[in-house]
């Protein structure tokens, strides 16, 4: 890579392109996508993790999260991820 130092990736298997581990499908909505602009839709899950820890490793602070869905059901950040889940994450939304 033209001599540039590689940044440490929160999920090293993703950085190497290794999709042999279980994965989750992540959908970030509104301003959350800007926090992780290179985030692919499918992400390897190197180990079972609580949802909140998974999102923090990606660089999404939990205080920016208002609502999460796992497999179409409203969930908590303490929900364990094991692989195969579909995750939707929404920030607080203002309007008027």
C-alpha positions, 0 to 999 in steps of 0.5 A: 500500500504505497508505504502508508501505515495501515490503521488498526481495524476493529475487526481484523478478519474484516480488514484481511477480507476473511469472511470464514467467521460468522457475520452480521448484516449491519444497517446504519441510518441517518447520521450514523453512516457518516461515523463509519463511512467504509462500513460494509453491510456484512461484517464478520463477528470474530466472537460472541459480543453484546451489540453495544460492544460490537457497535463501539468497536466500529466507532459508533458511540452508544450515546449516539444510538436511540433505537436498535433492531435485531432480526426485526425486533426492538432490542437492547445494547446488551443483546448478545450477537452470535452471527447471522443477525440483521441489525438496524441502528437509528440515532435520535431524530429531531424534527418539527 
